[in-house]
Amino acid sequence: MAKSTHYSDCIEQGLNGITNDATVVSFGPAVSRPDILLHSCCGPCSTAVVERLAPRFRITLYFCNSNIDDEAEYLRRLEAQKQFVESYNASDMGGQVELVCAPYAPQAFLKLVEGTEGCAEGGARCRRCIYDRLEKTAEYAALHGFEHFSTTLSVSRHKSHETILEAGKALALRYGLTFEDGDYKKGGGEQRSAELARAYGLYRQDYCGCRFSRRAASPGDGDEGDAGGNRG
């Protein structure tokens, strides 16, 4: 079972507290909704998805993003995620949210995508990345008693809902779970995430996370504060 701690300690200690075991922060009492493990690519993307799912589920966010190979960037996004969770829980908007941080292993990600470094964004490299992050989410869900899992990735227009759905369904069958299918960008989801990120004062990145997406991002495309800034 993952140990309980506070994310402020993790940030102060750098990566020492989060590289070996998943780390759990508990926020408040349980509510009578089904549990869902929601993979979160970043704080801003999680805002609108949490808002959408909160009436139906008790949400645990799973921050699993070893694709972010710059340590300082990883910690900055983790801090934004923590900031959102703490602010959301303090506002009593729709029950309490828990936050779990997966082990951070950027070298394992680089090994995973070997041979796809030159692929275009949205191609084979991205499919491997999405499948890997969803599989880690499904594995954690199965081991910790969750019946449902999902991901915030689809709130971004830069992510293919079809790719996410294909991976989610396959992993649901493998791990005996239910994949909560949602193309969260629909119904103004991406715009809503931008609005909420501004309201919470969250850092919003302008590239997905890996060195290849950073290189591919066009200058000025998806600057912080714009609707397209969340690349997950």
DACOR-V853113 format. One record per pair of residues at least 12 apart in sequence whose C-alpha atoms are under 7 Angstrom apart, sorted by the first residue. I is the first residue (numbers start at 1). J is the second residue. Records with the same first field share a line. If there is no record, write none. Layout:
I->J ; J
This chain:
2->21 ; 22 ; 23 ; 24
3->23 ; 24
4->23 ; 24 ; 25
5->23 ; 24 ; 25
6->25
7->82
11->75
18->103 ; 104
19->103 ; 104
20->103
21->103
22->100 ; 101 ; 102 ; 103
23->100 ; 101 ; 102
24->99 ; 100 ; 101
25->98 ; 99 ; 100
26->98 ; 99
27->96 ; 97 ; 98
28->96
31->58 ; 95
33->56 ; 57 ; 58
34->57 ; 58
35->57 ; 58 ; 59 ; 146 ; 148
36->57 ; 58 ; 59 ; 60 ; 146 ; 147 ; 148 ; 149
37->59 ; 60 ; 61 ; 62 ; 141 ; 146 ; 148 ; 149 ; 150
38->59 ; 60 ; 61 ; 62 ; 149 ; 150 ; 151
39->61 ; 62 ; 63 ; 64 ; 137 ; 150 ; 151 ; 152
40->61 ; 62 ; 63 ; 64 ; 151 ; 152
41->63 ; 65 ; 152 ; 153 ; 232
42->77 ; 81 ; 232
43->77 ; 80 ; 81 ; 84
44->193 ; 194 ; 197 ; 202 ; 204 ; 230
45->152 ; 155 ; 193 ; 230
46->152
47->193 ; 196 ; 197
48->189 ; 192 ; 193
49->152 ; 184
54->94
55->94
59->97 ; 98
60->97 ; 98 ; 99
61->98 ; 99 ; 100
62->99 ; 100 ; 101 ; 102 ; 137
63->100 ; 101 ; 102
64->101 ; 102 ; 133
66->104 ; 105 ; 106 ; 109
67->106 ; 109 ; 209 ; 210
68->106 ; 209 ; 210
69->106 ; 209 ; 210 ; 211
80->202 ; 203
84->200
85->97
113->125 ; 128
117->212
121->213
127->163
130->164
131->167
134->168
135->171
138->171 ; 175
139->175
142->175
147->177 ; 178
148->177 ; 178 ; 179 ; 180
149->178 ; 179 ; 180
150->179 ; 180 ; 181
153->232
154->183 ; 184 ; 185
155->183 ; 184 ; 185 ; 189 ; 190
156->185 ; 190 ; 230 ; 231
157->185
158->231
161->183
165->181
190->227
191->227
194->225 ; 226 ; 227
198->225
204->224 ; 225 ; 229 ; 230
205->224 ; 229 ; 230
206->222 ; 223 ; 224 ; 229 ; 230 ; 231
207->231
208->231 ; 232
209->232
